[in-house]
Amino acid sequence: MSEVYRLTINGAEHDVVDAWAGESLLYVLRERLGLPGAKGACEQGECGSCSVLVDGELLCSCLVLAATVVGSDITTVEGLAGDDALSDVQRAFIAEGAVQCGFCTPGLVVALHDLLDRDPDPDPLTVREALSGNLCRCTGYGRIFASVEAAARARAAP
């Protein structure tokens, strides 16, 4: 049986038409609404590449039924900066060379936005804990950690 519902994503209303009530938020974002930022890798909430913010809470969109977040404010990597600009975290990733293949990057960027919004000057252990749900098989994390420091400095600068 198909469903019709409306989601608020990156500040805009999106109608989800002819949907199955059991579809994940990840599937709806990518396949129904054309928002490819969140990536599908493990489909079990283990890798973090599908990370989004739902009402300010960092969640793996592969584990969330899309129909359960009706009325919530959903933020994807596409909505972090707005107007096709890059966010401070995205700029730091580029400047520090933290992007390799790029598959995990959107989830890492969303997770780091969440971290820096909660803790503008995180210590290294806090950064590691915040990123513990995001796997990257290419970088070794050194440049990712450097990008966190760079983004935190940029946010602290007058």
Disulfide bonds with the S-S distance in Angstrom:
none
